[in-house]
Amino acid sequence: MVKMRTETTLPDGTQTMNDDEICAKVLGVKSGYIKGCGFGPRPPPSSTSRSSLDEMSEKNKELEDKLEETQDTIKAQQEKIDAQNVLIQELQEQGKKFEQFMATFMNQQASS
């Protein structure tokens, strides 16, 4: 590798190949090997893969059911909030009418 580095270095000091390229040429490239990280995860045998796929499908179905249940709960709560907002608005209108009534009543009392 040192010899290759000196051979690929030009007289002005620039290199025609970097260290990674020299390593790949000298050592060769192995599939599944990442320099500095080692060997990556390997896929499980196909029989395990099938059972894992079935487990993931079942878990996915459970999560979809839970999501649907949560969405139904949110919808019901939103309907309650909307109904309460309507009630609040009606009470505010009644409060304004009561204030107007009281103002009218006080004016009548003052004038009599």
PDB file as gemmi writes it, atoms N, CA and C in Angstrom:
CRYST1    1.000    1.000    1.000  90.00  90.00  90.00 P 1                      
ATOM      1  N   MET A   1       0.828  -1.188   0.000  1.00  0.00           N  
ATOM      2  CA  MET A   1       0.000   0.000   0.000  1.00  0.00           C  
ATOM      3  C   MET A   1       0.875   1.256   0.000  1.00  0.00           C  
ATOM      4  N   VAL A   2       1.956   1.202   0.780  1.00  0.00           N  
ATOM      5  CA  VAL A   2       2.855   2.352   0.819  1.00  0.00           C  
ATOM      6  C   VAL A   2       3.494   2.556  -0.549  1.00  0.00           C  
ATOM      7  N   LYS A   3       3.888   1.432  -1.163  1.00  0.00           N  
ATOM      8  CA  LYS A   3       4.500   1.496  -2.494  1.00  0.00           C  
ATOM      9  C   LYS A   3       3.510   2.094  -3.499  1.00  0.00           C  
ATOM     10  N   MET A   4       2.259   1.657  -3.435  1.00  0.00           N  
ATOM     11  CA  MET A   4       1.257   2.166  -4.360  1.00  0.00           C  
ATOM     12  C   MET A   4       1.022   3.658  -4.125  1.00  0.00           C  
ATOM     13  N   ARG A   5       1.081   4.082  -2.865  1.00  0.00           N  
ATOM     14  CA  ARG A   5       0.885   5.495  -2.559  1.00  0.00           C  
ATOM     15  C   ARG A   5       2.007   6.322  -3.201  1.00  0.00           C  
ATOM     16  N   THR A   6       3.246   5.839  -3.069  1.00  0.00           N  
ATOM     17  CA  THR A   6       4.360   6.583  -3.661  1.00  0.00           C  
ATOM     18  C   THR A   6       4.294   6.566  -5.186  1.00  0.00           C  
ATOM     19  N   GLU A   7       3.810   5.459  -5.743  1.00  0.00           N  
ATOM     20  CA  GLU A   7       3.704   5.370  -7.198  1.00  0.00           C  
ATOM     21  C   GLU A   7       2.623   6.298  -7.750  1.00  0.00           C  
ATOM     22  N   THR A   8       1.574   6.524  -6.954  1.00  0.00           N  
ATOM     23  CA  THR A   8       0.462   7.361  -7.432  1.00  0.00           C  
ATOM     24  C   THR A   8       0.625   8.828  -7.039  1.00  0.00           C  
ATOM     25  N   THR A   9       1.718   9.154  -6.355  1.00  0.00           N  
ATOM     26  CA  THR A   9       1.964  10.547  -5.991  1.00  0.00           C  
ATOM     27  C   THR A   9       2.807  11.204  -7.073  1.00  0.00           C  
ATOM     28  N   LEU A  10       2.356  12.309  -7.589  1.00  0.00           N  
ATOM     29  CA  LEU A  10       3.057  13.048  -8.634  1.00  0.00           C  
ATOM     30  C   LEU A  10       4.170  13.886  -8.008  1.00  0.00           C  
ATOM     31  N   PRO A  11       5.147  14.324  -8.795  1.00  0.00           N  
ATOM     32  CA  PRO A  11       6.252  15.126  -8.260  1.00  0.00           C  
ATOM     33  C   PRO A  11       5.806  16.403  -7.546  1.00  0.00           C  
ATOM     34  N   ASP A  12       4.669  16.969  -7.944  1.00  0.00           N  
ATOM     35  CA  ASP A  12       4.211  18.194  -7.280  1.00  0.00           C  
ATOM     36  C   ASP A  12       3.471  17.908  -5.969  1.00  0.00           C  
ATOM     37  N   GLY A  13       3.308  16.611  -5.602  1.00  0.00           N  
ATOM     38  CA  GLY A  13       2.692  16.236  -4.321  1.00  0.00           C  
ATOM     39  C   GLY A  13       1.238  15.828  -4.417  1.00  0.00           C  
ATOM     40  N   THR A  14       0.608  15.979  -5.556  1.00  0.00           N  
ATOM     41  CA  THR A  14      -0.793  15.567  -5.685  1.00  0.00           C  
ATOM     42  C   THR A  14      -0.856  14.060  -5.922  1.00  0.00           C  
ATOM     43  N   GLN A  15      -1.944  13.479  -5.446  1.00  0.00           N  
ATOM     44  CA  GLN A  15      -2.126  12.028  -5.577  1.00  0.00           C  
ATOM     45  C   GLN A  15      -3.164  11.737  -6.648  1.00  0.00           C  
ATOM     46  N   THR A  16      -2.904  10.713  -7.446  1.00  0.00           N  
ATOM     47  CA  THR A  16      -3.876  10.329  -8.466  1.00  0.00           C  
ATOM     48  C   THR A  16      -4.916   9.372  -7.894  1.00  0.00           C  
ATOM     49  N   MET A  17      -4.583   8.725  -6.757  1.00  0.00           N  
ATOM     50  CA  MET A  17      -5.537   7.834  -6.068  1.00  0.00           C  
ATOM     51  C   MET A  17      -5.545   8.214  -4.587  1.00  0.00           C  
ATOM     52  N   ASN A  18      -6.734   8.271  -3.990  1.00  0.00           N  
ATOM     53  CA  ASN A  18      -6.783   8.549  -2.556  1.00  0.00           C  
ATOM     54  C   ASN A  18      -6.609   7.249  -1.763  1.00  0.00           C  
ATOM     55  N   ASP A  19      -6.541   7.367  -0.438  1.00  0.00           N  
ATOM     56  CA  ASP A  19      -6.270   6.198   0.411  1.00  0.00           C  
ATOM     57  C   ASP A  19      -7.352   5.133   0.292  1.00  0.00           C  
ATOM     58  N   ASP A  20      -8.596   5.555   0.174  1.00  0.00           N  
ATOM     59  CA  ASP A  20      -9.691   4.585   0.061  1.00  0.00           C  
ATOM     60  C   ASP A  20      -9.579   3.777  -1.230  1.00  0.00           C  
ATOM     61  N   GLU A  21      -9.226   4.454  -2.311  1.00  0.00           N  
ATOM     62  CA  GLU A  21      -9.076   3.754  -3.584  1.00  0.00           C  
ATOM     63  C   GLU A  21      -7.899   2.776  -3.542  1.00  0.00           C  
ATOM     64  N   ILE A  22      -6.816   3.173  -2.885  1.00  0.00           N  
ATOM     65  CA  ILE A  22      -5.650   2.291  -2.749  1.00  0.00           C  
ATOM     66  C   ILE A  22      -6.023   1.062  -1.928  1.00  0.00           C  
ATOM     67  N   CYS A  23      -6.741   1.263  -0.807  1.00  0.00           N  
ATOM     68  CA  CYS A  23      -7.181   0.130   0.033  1.00  0.00           C  
ATOM     69  C   CYS A  23      -8.058  -0.818  -0.765  1.00  0.00           C  
ATOM     70  N   ALA A  24      -8.982  -0.270  -1.533  1.00  0.00           N  
ATOM     71  CA  ALA A  24      -9.889  -1.114  -2.311  1.00  0.00           C  
ATOM     72  C   ALA A  24      -9.119  -1.914  -3.356  1.00  0.00           C  
ATOM     73  N   LYS A  25      -8.116  -1.287  -3.950  1.00  0.00           N  
ATOM     74  CA  LYS A  25      -7.352  -1.990  -4.983  1.00  0.00           C  
ATOM     75  C   LYS A  25      -6.461  -3.070  -4.382  1.00  0.00           C  
ATOM     76  N   VAL A  26      -5.831  -2.776  -3.245  1.00  0.00           N  
ATOM     77  CA  VAL A  26      -4.916  -3.734  -2.624  1.00  0.00           C  
ATOM     78  C   VAL A  26      -5.675  -4.855  -1.935  1.00  0.00           C  
ATOM     79  N   LEU A  27      -6.668  -4.492  -1.128  1.00  0.00           N  
ATOM     80  CA  LEU A  27      -7.378  -5.489  -0.324  1.00  0.00           C  
ATOM     81  C   LEU A  27      -8.577  -6.084  -1.038  1.00  0.00           C  
ATOM     82  N   GLY A  28      -9.073  -5.410  -2.032  1.00  0.00           N  
ATOM     83  CA  GLY A  28     -10.284  -5.876  -2.689  1.00  0.00           C  
ATOM     84  C   GLY A  28     -11.509  -5.377  -1.933  1.00  0.00           C  
ATOM     85  N   VAL A  29     -12.655  -5.507  -2.531  1.00  0.00           N  
ATOM     86  CA  VAL A  29     -13.893  -5.040  -1.915  1.00  0.00           C  
ATOM     87  C   VAL A  29     -14.745  -6.252  -1.582  1.00  0.00           C  
ATOM     88  N   LYS A  30     -15.162  -6.341  -0.306  1.00  0.00           N  
ATOM     89  CA  LYS A  30     -16.045  -7.431   0.116  1.00  0.00           C  
ATOM     90  C   LYS A  30     -17.451  -6.873   0.247  1.00  0.00           C  
ATOM     91  N   SER A  31     -18.405  -7.609  -0.269  1.00  0.00           N  
ATOM     92  CA  SER A  31     -19.781  -7.126  -0.136  1.00  0.00           C  
ATOM     93  C   SER A  31     -20.216  -7.247   1.312  1.00  0.00           C  
ATOM     94  N   GLY A  32     -20.958  -6.290   1.769  1.00  0.00           N  
ATOM     95  CA  GLY A  32     -21.455  -6.294   3.133  1.00  0.00           C  
ATOM     96  C   GLY A  32     -20.479  -5.695   4.123  1.00  0.00           C  
ATOM     97  N   TYR A  33     -19.293  -5.309   3.681  1.00  0.00           N  
ATOM     98  CA  TYR A  33     -18.302  -4.745   4.584  1.00  0.00           C  
ATOM     99  C   TYR A  33     -18.195  -3.251   4.329  1.00  0.00           C  
ATOM    100  N   ILE A  34     -18.285  -2.495   5.403  1.00  0.00           N  
ATOM    101  CA  ILE A  34     -18.161  -1.049   5.305  1.00  0.00           C  
ATOM    102  C   ILE A  34     -16.940  -0.653   6.116  1.00  0.00           C  
ATOM    103  N   LYS A  35     -15.993   0.027   5.486  1.00  0.00           N  
ATOM    104  CA  LYS A  35     -14.760   0.413   6.148  1.00  0.00           C  
ATOM    105  C   LYS A  35     -15.076   1.236   7.393  1.00  0.00           C  
ATOM    106  N   GLY A  36     -14.532   0.820   8.511  1.00  0.00           N  
ATOM    107  CA  GLY A  36     -14.736   1.522   9.765  1.00  0.00           C  
ATOM    108  C   GLY A  36     -15.982   1.092  10.507  1.00  0.00           C  
ATOM    109  N   CYS A  37     -16.860   0.357   9.855  1.00  0.00           N  
ATOM    110  CA  CYS A  37     -18.113  -0.061  10.500  1.00  0.00           C  
ATOM    111  C   CYS A  37     -18.221  -1.573  10.619  1.00  0.00           C  
ATOM    112  N   GLY A  38     -17.414  -2.294   9.883  1.00  0.00           N  
ATOM    113  CA  GLY A  38     -17.488  -3.753   9.936  1.00  0.00           C  
ATOM    114  C   GLY A  38     -18.593  -4.275   9.049  1.00  0.00           C  
ATOM    115  N   PHE A  39     -18.974  -5.498   9.318  1.00  0.00           N  
ATOM    116  CA  PHE A  39     -20.007  -6.136   8.517  1.00  0.00           C  
ATOM    117  C   PHE A  39     -21.375  -5.643   8.950  1.00  0.00           C  
ATOM    118  N   GLY A  40     -22.213  -5.360   7.993  1.00  0.00           N  
ATOM    119  CA  GLY A  40     -23.551  -4.871   8.277  1.00  0.00           C  
ATOM    120  C   GLY A  40     -24.480  -6.008   8.655  1.00  0.00           C  
ATOM    121  N   PRO A  41     -25.718  -5.685   8.984  1.00  0.00           N  
ATOM    122  CA  PRO A  41     -26.687  -6.718   9.348  1.00  0.00           C  
ATOM    123  C   PRO A  41     -26.964  -7.637   8.165  1.00  0.00           C  
ATOM    124  N   ARG A  42     -27.164  -8.878   8.473  1.00  0.00           N  
ATOM    125  CA  ARG A  42     -27.449  -9.851   7.423  1.00  0.00           C  
ATOM    126  C   ARG A  42     -28.932 -10.213   7.472  1.00  0.00           C  
ATOM    127  N   PRO A  43     -29.522 -10.447   6.346  1.00  0.00           N  
ATOM    128  CA  PRO A  43     -30.942 -10.811   6.352  1.00  0.00           C  
ATOM    129  C   PRO A  43     -31.136 -12.176   7.005  1.00  0.00           C  
ATOM    130  N   PRO A  44     -32.221 -12.348   7.740  1.00  0.00           N  
ATOM    131  CA  PRO A  44     -32.476 -13.638   8.381  1.00  0.00           C  
ATOM    132  C   PRO A  44     -32.807 -14.702   7.331  1.00  0.00           C  
ATOM    133  N   PRO A  45     -32.693 -15.941   7.703  1.00  0.00           N  
ATOM    134  CA  PRO A  45     -33.087 -17.005   6.766  1.00  0.00           C  
ATOM    135  C   PRO A  45     -34.546 -16.824   6.351  1.00  0.00           C  
ATOM    136  N   SER A  46     -34.907 -17.359   5.199  1.00  0.00           N  
ATOM    137  CA  SER A  46     -36.232 -17.113   4.645  1.00  0.00           C  
ATOM    138  C   SER A  46     -37.360 -17.609   5.543  1.00  0.00           C  
ATOM    139  N   SER A  47     -37.159 -18.700   6.299  1.00  0.00           N  
ATOM    140  CA  SER A  47     -38.225 -19.189   7.179  1.00  0.00           C  
ATOM    141  C   SER A  47     -38.494 -18.196   8.308  1.00  0.00           C  
ATOM    142  N   THR A  48     -37.438 -17.627   8.859  1.00  0.00           N  
ATOM    143  CA  THR A  48     -37.603 -16.619   9.898  1.00  0.00           C  
ATOM    144  C   THR A  48     -38.211 -15.358   9.311  1.00  0.00           C  
ATOM    145  N   SER A  49     -37.814 -15.048   8.106  1.00  0.00           N  
ATOM    146  CA  SER A  49     -38.312 -13.862   7.448  1.00  0.00           C  
ATOM    147  C   SER A  49     -39.827 -13.949   7.264  1.00  0.00           C  
ATOM    148  N   ARG A  50     -40.337 -15.116   6.934  1.00  0.00           N  
ATOM    149  CA  ARG A  50     -41.775 -15.307   6.724  1.00  0.00           C  
ATOM    150  C   ARG A  50     -42.537 -15.094   8.023  1.00  0.00           C  
ATOM    151  N   SER A  51     -42.024 -15.672   9.126  1.00  0.00           N  
ATOM    152  CA  SER A  51     -42.723 -15.512  10.397  1.00  0.00           C  
ATOM    153  C   SER A  51     -42.639 -14.058  10.869  1.00  0.00           C  
ATOM    154  N   SER A  52     -41.505 -13.394  10.613  1.00  0.00           N  
ATOM    155  CA  SER A  52     -41.381 -11.986  10.979  1.00  0.00           C  
ATOM    156  C   SER A  52     -42.366 -11.142  10.185  1.00  0.00           C  
ATOM    157  N   LEU A  53     -42.530 -11.467   8.918  1.00  0.00           N  
ATOM    158  CA  LEU A  53     -43.469 -10.740   8.076  1.00  0.00           C  
ATOM    159  C   LEU A  53     -44.892 -10.918   8.589  1.00  0.00           C  
ATOM    160  N   ASP A  54     -45.244 -12.135   8.990  1.00  0.00           N  
ATOM    161  CA  ASP A  54     -46.571 -12.390   9.539  1.00  0.00           C  
ATOM    162  C   ASP A  54     -46.776 -11.614  10.842  1.00  0.00           C  
ATOM    163  N   GLU A  55     -45.747 -11.589  11.699  1.00  0.00           N  
ATOM    164  CA  GLU A  55     -45.845 -10.852  12.959  1.00  0.00           C  
ATOM    165  C   GLU A  55     -46.011  -9.361  12.698  1.00  0.00           C  
ATOM    166  N   MET A  56     -45.242  -8.849  11.737  1.00  0.00           N  
ATOM    167  CA  MET A  56     -45.354  -7.430  11.424  1.00  0.00           C  
ATOM    168  C   MET A  56     -46.723  -7.100  10.832  1.00  0.00           C  
ATOM    169  N   SER A  57     -47.272  -7.981  10.012  1.00  0.00           N  
ATOM    170  CA  SER A  57     -48.599  -7.760   9.443  1.00  0.00           C  
ATOM    171  C   SER A  57     -49.654  -7.734  10.547  1.00  0.00           C  
ATOM    172  N   GLU A  58     -49.519  -8.646  11.504  1.00  0.00           N  
ATOM    173  CA  GLU A  58     -50.469  -8.698  12.621  1.00  0.00           C  
ATOM    174  C   GLU A  58     -50.356  -7.430  13.470  1.00  0.00           C  
ATOM    175  N   LYS A  59     -49.118  -7.017  13.750  1.00  0.00           N  
ATOM    176  CA  LYS A  59     -48.898  -5.805  14.544  1.00  0.00           C  
ATOM    177  C   LYS A  59     -49.430  -4.584  13.794  1.00  0.00           C  
ATOM    178  N   ASN A  60     -49.228  -4.565  12.479  1.00  0.00           N  
ATOM    179  CA  ASN A  60     -49.732  -3.470  11.649  1.00  0.00           C  
ATOM    180  C   ASN A  60     -51.255  -3.398  11.728  1.00  0.00           C  
ATOM    181  N   LYS A  61     -51.919  -4.541  11.672  1.00  0.00           N  
ATOM    182  CA  LYS A  61     -53.383  -4.592  11.767  1.00  0.00           C  
ATOM    183  C   LYS A  61     -53.843  -4.063  13.130  1.00  0.00           C  
ATOM    184  N   GLU A  62     -53.143  -4.478  14.199  1.00  0.00           N  
ATOM    185  CA  GLU A  62     -53.489  -4.005  15.541  1.00  0.00           C  
ATOM    186  C   GLU A  62     -53.348  -2.486  15.618  1.00  0.00           C  
ATOM    187  N   LEU A  63     -52.269  -1.967  15.059  1.00  0.00           N  
ATOM    188  CA  LEU A  63     -52.049  -0.523  15.093  1.00  0.00           C  
ATOM    189  C   LEU A  63     -53.097   0.226  14.268  1.00  0.00           C  
ATOM    190  N   GLU A  64     -53.494  -0.342  13.134  1.00  0.00           N  
ATOM    191  CA  GLU A  64     -54.540   0.289  12.329  1.00  0.00           C  
ATOM    192  C   GLU A  64     -55.863   0.318  13.086  1.00  0.00           C  
ATOM    193  N   ASP A  65     -56.185  -0.771  13.798  1.00  0.00           N  
ATOM    194  CA  ASP A  65     -57.407  -0.811  14.601  1.00  0.00           C  
ATOM    195  C   ASP A  65     -57.359   0.233  15.713  1.00  0.00           C  
ATOM    196  N   LYS A  66     -56.200   0.349  16.355  1.00  0.00           N  
ATOM    197  CA  LYS A  66     -56.042   1.316  17.430  1.00  0.00           C  
ATOM    198  C   LYS A  66     -56.161   2.739  16.889  1.00  0.00           C  
ATOM    199  N   LEU A  67     -55.588   2.985  15.710  1.00  0.00           N  
ATOM    200  CA  LEU A  67     -55.687   4.298  15.080  1.00  0.00           C  
ATOM    201  C   LEU A  67     -57.139   4.645  14.779  1.00  0.00           C  
ATOM    202  N   GLU A  68     -57.864   3.684  14.238  1.00  0.00           N  
ATOM    203  CA  GLU A  68     -59.280   3.916  13.915  1.00  0.00           C  
ATOM    204  C   GLU A  68     -60.074   4.222  15.184  1.00  0.00           C  
ATOM    205  N   GLU A  69     -59.797   3.486  16.249  1.00  0.00           N  
ATOM    206  CA  GLU A  69     -60.475   3.714  17.536  1.00  0.00           C  
ATOM    207  C   GLU A  69     -60.160   5.115  18.059  1.00  0.00           C  
ATOM    208  N   THR A  70     -58.898   5.507  17.952  1.00  0.00           N  
ATOM    209  CA  THR A  70     -58.488   6.837  18.419  1.00  0.00           C  
ATOM    210  C   THR A  70     -59.157   7.922  17.586  1.00  0.00           C  
ATOM    211  N   GLN A  71     -59.242   7.718  16.284  1.00  0.00           N  
ATOM    212  CA  GLN A  71     -59.899   8.701  15.423  1.00  0.00           C  
ATOM    213  C   GLN A  71     -61.379   8.821  15.762  1.00  0.00           C  
ATOM    214  N   ASP A  72     -62.035   7.698  16.090  1.00  0.00           N  
ATOM    215  CA  ASP A  72     -63.441   7.742  16.487  1.00  0.00           C  
ATOM    216  C   ASP A  72     -63.602   8.524  17.789  1.00  0.00           C  
ATOM    217  N   THR A  73     -62.682   8.310  18.734  1.00  0.00           N  
ATOM    218  CA  THR A  73     -62.727   9.028  20.004  1.00  0.00           C  
ATOM    219  C   THR A  73     -62.552  10.519  19.776  1.00  0.00           C  
ATOM    220  N   ILE A  74     -61.616  10.880  18.932  1.00  0.00           N  
ATOM    221  CA  ILE A  74     -61.374  12.295  18.623  1.00  0.00           C  
ATOM    222  C   ILE A  74     -62.610  12.915  17.982  1.00  0.00           C  
ATOM    223  N   LYS A  75     -63.236  12.183  17.071  1.00  0.00           N  
ATOM    224  CA  LYS A  75     -64.437  12.695  16.397  1.00  0.00           C  
ATOM    225  C   LYS A  75     -65.554  12.937  17.409  1.00  0.00           C  
ATOM    226  N   ALA A  76     -65.748  11.990  18.335  1.00  0.00           N  
ATOM    227  CA  ALA A  76     -66.795  12.142  19.354  1.00  0.00           C  
ATOM    228  C   ALA A  76     -66.502  13.335  20.256  1.00  0.00           C  
ATOM    229  N   GLN A  77     -65.252  13.501  20.640  1.00  0.00           N  
ATOM    230  CA  GLN A  77     -64.887  14.635  21.489  1.00  0.00           C  
ATOM    231  C   GLN A  77     -65.063  15.955  20.752  1.00  0.00           C  
ATOM    232  N   GLN A  78     -64.748  15.983  19.462  1.00  0.00           N  
ATOM    233  CA  GLN A  78     -64.926  17.204  18.683  1.00  0.00           C  
ATOM    234  C   GLN A  78     -66.406  17.566  18.588  1.00  0.00           C  
ATOM    235  N   GLU A  79     -67.270  16.557  18.443  1.00  0.00           N  
ATOM    236  CA  GLU A  79     -68.708  16.819  18.402  1.00  0.00           C  
ATOM    237  C   GLU A  79     -69.191  17.410  19.719  1.00  0.00           C  
ATOM    238  N   LYS A  80     -68.662  16.895  20.844  1.00  0.00           N  
ATOM    239  CA  LYS A  80     -69.026  17.438  22.154  1.00  0.00           C  
ATOM    240  C   LYS A  80     -68.544  18.876  22.286  1.00  0.00           C  
ATOM    241  N   ILE A  81     -67.346  19.148  21.830  1.00  0.00           N  
ATOM    242  CA  ILE A  81     -66.804  20.506  21.900  1.00  0.00           C  
ATOM    243  C   ILE A  81     -67.658  21.451  21.071  1.00  0.00           C  
ATOM    244  N   ASP A  82     -68.045  21.017  19.880  1.00  0.00           N  
ATOM    245  CA  ASP A  82     -68.887  21.853  19.023  1.00  0.00           C  
ATOM    246  C   ASP A  82     -70.226  22.151  19.689  1.00  0.00           C  
ATOM    247  N   ALA A  83     -70.826  21.136  20.319  1.00  0.00           N  
ATOM    248  CA  ALA A  83     -72.101  21.332  21.014  1.00  0.00           C  
ATOM    249  C   ALA A  83     -71.929  22.304  22.180  1.00  0.00           C  
ATOM    250  N   GLN A  84     -70.821  22.191  22.899  1.00  0.00           N  
ATOM    251  CA  GLN A  84     -70.577  23.093  24.022  1.00  0.00           C  
ATOM    252  C   GLN A  84     -70.334  24.521  23.529  1.00  0.00           C  
ATOM    253  N   ASN A  85     -69.680  24.669  22.405  1.00  0.00           N  
ATOM    254  CA  ASN A  85     -69.471  26.006  21.844  1.00  0.00           C  
ATOM    255  C   ASN A  85     -70.791  26.653  21.459  1.00  0.00           C  
ATOM    256  N   VAL A  86     -71.711  25.867  20.907  1.00  0.00           N  
ATOM    257  CA  VAL A  86     -73.042  26.390  20.571  1.00  0.00           C  
ATOM    258  C   VAL A  86     -73.758  26.831  21.838  1.00  0.00           C  
ATOM    259  N   LEU A  87     -73.674  26.027  22.880  1.00  0.00           N  
ATOM    260  CA  LEU A  87     -74.314  26.359  24.158  1.00  0.00           C  
ATOM    261  C   LEU A  87     -73.703  27.628  24.749  1.00  0.00           C  
ATOM    262  N   ILE A  88     -72.398  27.750  24.687  1.00  0.00           N  
ATOM    263  CA  ILE A  88     -71.728  28.952  25.201  1.00  0.00           C  
ATOM    264  C   ILE A  88     -72.201  30.183  24.438  1.00  0.00           C  
ATOM    265  N   GLN A  89     -72.311  30.060  23.133  1.00  0.00           N  
ATOM    266  CA  GLN A  89     -72.767  31.178  22.316  1.00  0.00           C  
ATOM    267  C   GLN A  89     -74.200  31.575  22.693  1.00  0.00           C  
ATOM    268  N   GLU A  90     -75.063  30.581  22.897  1.00  0.00           N  
ATOM    269  CA  GLU A  90     -76.446  30.872  23.298  1.00  0.00           C  
ATOM    270  C   GLU A  90     -76.482  31.565  24.657  1.00  0.00           C  
ATOM    271  N   LEU A  91     -75.661  31.099  25.590  1.00  0.00           N  
ATOM    272  CA  LEU A  91     -75.631  31.715  26.924  1.00  0.00           C  
ATOM    273  C   LEU A  91     -75.110  33.151  26.848  1.00  0.00           C  
ATOM    274  N   GLN A  92     -74.123  33.390  25.993  1.00  0.00           N  
ATOM    275  CA  GLN A  92     -73.620  34.761  25.833  1.00  0.00           C  
ATOM    276  C   GLN A  92     -74.700  35.674  25.278  1.00  0.00           C  
ATOM    277  N   GLU A  93     -75.475  35.175  24.317  1.00  0.00           N  
ATOM    278  CA  GLU A  93     -76.570  35.972  23.755  1.00  0.00           C  
ATOM    279  C   GLU A  93     -77.631  36.253  24.813  1.00  0.00           C  
ATOM    280  N   GLN A  94     -77.946  35.244  25.625  1.00  0.00           N  
ATOM    281  CA  GLN A  94     -78.918  35.442  26.706  1.00  0.00           C  
ATOM    282  C   GLN A  94     -78.400  36.457  27.721  1.00  0.00           C  
ATOM    283  N   GLY A  95     -77.096  36.402  27.985  1.00  0.00           N  
ATOM    284  CA  GLY A  95     -76.498  37.366  28.920  1.00  0.00           C  
ATOM    285  C   GLY A  95     -76.617  38.787  28.393  1.00  0.00           C  
ATOM    286  N   LYS A  96     -76.389  38.963  27.091  1.00  0.00           N  
ATOM    287  CA  LYS A  96     -76.516  40.289  26.484  1.00  0.00           C  
ATOM    288  C   LYS A  96     -77.965  40.777  26.558  1.00  0.00           C  
ATOM    289  N   LYS A  97     -78.916  39.879  26.287  1.00  0.00           N  
ATOM    290  CA  LYS A  97     -80.335  40.253  26.360  1.00  0.00           C  
ATOM    291  C   LYS A  97     -80.712  40.624  27.789  1.00  0.00           C  
ATOM    292  N   PHE A  98     -80.176  39.892  28.759  1.00  0.00           N  
ATOM    293  CA  PHE A  98     -80.469  40.185  30.162  1.00  0.00           C  
ATOM    294  C   PHE A  98     -79.899  41.546  30.541  1.00  0.00           C  
ATOM    295  N   GLU A  99     -78.691  41.837  30.081  1.00  0.00           N  
ATOM    296  CA  GLU A  99     -78.085  43.141  30.369  1.00  0.00           C  
ATOM    297  C   GLU A  99     -78.925  44.258  29.752  1.00  0.00           C  
ATOM    298  N   GLN A 100     -79.414  44.039  28.541  1.00  0.00           N  
ATOM    299  CA  GLN A 100     -80.257  45.044  27.886  1.00  0.00           C  
ATOM    300  C   GLN A 100     -81.560  45.219  28.663  1.00  0.00           C  
ATOM    301  N   PHE A 101     -82.133  44.103  29.108  1.00  0.00           N  
ATOM    302  CA  PHE A 101     -83.369  44.162  29.888  1.00  0.00           C  
ATOM    303  C   PHE A 101     -83.144  44.938  31.180  1.00  0.00           C  
ATOM    304  N   MET A 102     -82.021  44.623  31.857  1.00  0.00           N  
ATOM    305  CA  MET A 102     -81.736  45.301  33.126  1.00  0.00           C  
ATOM    306  C   MET A 102     -81.496  46.799  32.896  1.00  0.00           C  
ATOM    307  N   ALA A 103     -80.826  47.151  31.805  1.00  0.00           N  
ATOM    308  CA  ALA A 103     -80.582  48.566  31.511  1.00  0.00           C  
ATOM    309  C   ALA A 103     -81.901  49.279  31.255  1.00  0.00           C  
ATOM    310  N   THR A 104     -82.779  48.621  30.489  1.00  0.00           N  
ATOM    311  CA  THR A 104     -84.104  49.202  30.223  1.00  0.00           C  
ATOM    312  C   THR A 104     -84.902  49.339  31.516  1.00  0.00           C  
ATOM    313  N   PHE A 105     -84.866  48.316  32.351  1.00  0.00           N  
ATOM    314  CA  PHE A 105     -85.586  48.330  33.621  1.00  0.00           C  
ATOM    315  C   PHE A 105     -85.077  49.429  34.524  1.00  0.00           C  
ATOM    316  N   MET A 106     -83.760  49.594  34.596  1.00  0.00           N  
ATOM    317  CA  MET A 106     -83.169  50.636  35.456  1.00  0.00           C  
ATOM    318  C   MET A 106     -83.538  52.023  34.952  1.00  0.00           C  
ATOM    319  N   ASN A 107     -83.576  52.180  33.603  1.00  0.00           N  
ATOM    320  CA  ASN A 107     -83.974  53.479  33.032  1.00  0.00           C  
ATOM    321  C   ASN A 107     -85.424  53.778  33.370  1.00  0.00           C  
ATOM    322  N   GLN A 108     -86.291  52.762  33.324  1.00  0.00           N  
ATOM    323  CA  GLN A 108     -87.699  52.958  33.640  1.00  0.00           C  
ATOM    324  C   GLN A 108     -87.855  53.295  35.118  1.00  0.00           C  
ATOM    325  N   GLN A 109     -87.078  52.639  35.972  1.00  0.00           N  
ATOM    326  CA  GLN A 109     -87.153  52.900  37.420  1.00  0.00           C  
ATOM    327  C   GLN A 109     -86.683  54.329  37.728  1.00  0.00           C  
ATOM    328  N   ALA A 110     -85.640  54.741  37.021  1.00  0.00           N  
ATOM    329  CA  ALA A 110     -85.103  56.077  37.267  1.00  0.00           C  
ATOM    330  C   ALA A 110     -86.055  57.174  36.792  1.00  0.00           C  
ATOM    331  N   SER A 111     -86.786  56.893  35.713  1.00  0.00           N  
ATOM    332  CA  SER A 111     -87.680  57.898  35.183  1.00  0.00           C  
ATOM    333  C   SER A 111     -89.019  57.947  35.946  1.00  0.00           C  
ATOM    334  N   SER A 112     -89.343  56.930  36.716  1.00  0.00           N  
ATOM    335  CA  SER A 112     -90.610  56.982  37.443  1.00  0.00           C  
ATOM    336  C   SER A 112     -90.504  57.524  38.819  1.00  0.00           C  
TER     337      SER A 112                                                      
END                                                                             
